[in-house]
């Protein structure tokens, strides 16, 4: 390589190639290369459509962290954070470098973290042009003409065509994503799923920010009102997080990953959005629909036969069809993506058991407990004959991305509540009047009205009563919402059935929390539902 700036960038990674190296190309250039290389096609809106291959989502069981002096006593080791040997990492890195030695590669310098004081400088080496476009869209872009010949805080080498030999390399399968906090590097191979890069850096920030910067990292969306009032939304898939945080009257800070600093409010980690597009329509989600244009990517979608029009209802490849675009493609996006201390926090759950109130207020103890629980309930329509809702618990609404123990993040949230005037609300976007099959889904208009009332301070002076089992505070009245739906027990025809179902759900909460109980402080434990649980259950 004759271009010294490029060789200087690659040398610390041990990488030298006889192939062509492209540095910080524009979206147009990357799209041209992707089309030339047969990596995708252009849709009729100008977006690049690409396939991710055998893997159409992340592979959590193949995501590892190198266990060494830096991480052995700090990482929450287990099924989520699987240890990997440092010498095996070095061996894989050497193999990947050899694999790329004669390949055309695409290099990108970028940032993660919109607040300069908490930023990671990134360098990404991609085998695929469309992956480099994904990184352009998803990470923060240096200003035009900025000097990026920096020493990166973290690097990614992503080579989907390179497959590991599990028997030799210490991986589980041929695919892998491995974080090394000592070498400050992520190796990704054997998978074309672009989200591994995004979530790899999220995992890095989830470790570094709480561990080194006293900053709470969060898997949430965030928006801000015209008066500067910030709100954040936590919620697992299917709870309405994207829909409810997309408010035309409020600026979008980000849709997925944020940090909450000790002194400077919150900031988005990313420079773009990575949204699901299954069954997307212009009517339901116009912002996302209109963002899918030239420069955007759509993954694993299919065309209406005989056209270049995407058929968003087509699930033939996967239900996890997605789009990636810069946040500037959203009209009300806030750039730079920073805002003040949150005034309101919303935990969203789709409770298919119909037990939890449609809106309730949480004190510090209940907020930490529900944060660590990360609850929703899905309707199990995927298996024949199963109609009972299935509970899903994911610590901090993103357990698979947490390198540290969940109590670390929950305690930081409690500390934030002590230090700031912030309201925490639990919003049930799920069922009312009975469980799935008996009751009905909460109307979106009512949920929006409840969130608006909370944001506008219209619940500050209303009367609340405590839920007898979950201990959360339920408002007696909410503007533009029928008062009879606010207490979930009142919506059930069979009150005894409600009591039984509520007690059963409470037991599920307690059972789930057993694995954390020995680590949790008294404040967190005080937020548990009040239910008699049989010994040994």
Secondary structure, DSSP 8 states (H G I E B T S, - for coil): ---HHHHHHHHTTT---SS-EEES--HHHHHHHHHHTTSEEE-TTS-EEE--TT-SS--GGGEEEE-STTTTTTS-BTTTBEEE-HHHHHHHHHHHHHHHTTS-EEEEEEEE-SSGGG-EEEEEEESSHHHHHHHHHHSB---TT-------SEEEEEETT----HHHH--SSS-EEEEETTTTEEEEES---THHHHHHHHHHHHHHHHHHH--EEEE-EEEE-TT--EEEEEE-TTSSHHHHH--TTSEEEESSEEEE-SSS-EEES-SEEEEE-TT--TTT-HHHHHH-STT-EEES--B-TTSS-B-TT--SS-S--EEEEEGGGSTTB-SS-EE--EEEEEEEE--TTS-S-SEEEE-HHHHHHHHHH-EEEEE--SSTT--SEEEEE-GGG-GGG-SS-HHHHHHHHHHHHHHS--EEEEEE-SEESSSTTTSEE--HHHHHHHHHHHHTTTTTTS-EEE-TTT--EEES-BTTB-GGGTSHHHH-S-HHHHHHHHHHHHHHHHHHHHHHHTT--HHHHTTS------TT-
